[in-house]
């Protein structure tokens, strides 16, 4: 017996929520509360259109696009009133082998990028999307994605300083 659309959506949301949350944390430069809100809003938007979305060849990619566009819409809506905070809450290392100071340094550098540049970096390098897929997700041209990538990476190099090699892992 096959599941109904509500059960299919619930399975999809449960399977993708963690990945969407991690992407949202990068987009928001570590603002976990805003990341949770963005994921919830994106999943809500997907639920409304689940009948069509479930027939798409890549609903996970669609969900990432909805999340990114939700983030950019939020940034436009609150760009003049709300500002990101200067410090991050103390968090214990989860045992994943990640260096907390490295994580905070990278999140701080991401936070200093404009929202669209941050979205391009996250989609291209965290999500490992192609230039065209990134352009489609952001509803811009591929030339705009390439330009934003170059500018964002140059700004990250500037923010992280000359010791950029210490942040790269072999």
PyMOL commands that set and color helices and strands:
alter all, ss='L'
color gray80, all
select helices_A, chain A and resi 5-27+32-48+50-53+59-78+100-111+115-126+131-138+142-160+162-167
alter helices_A, ss='H'
color red, helices_A
deselect
rebuild
show_as cartoon
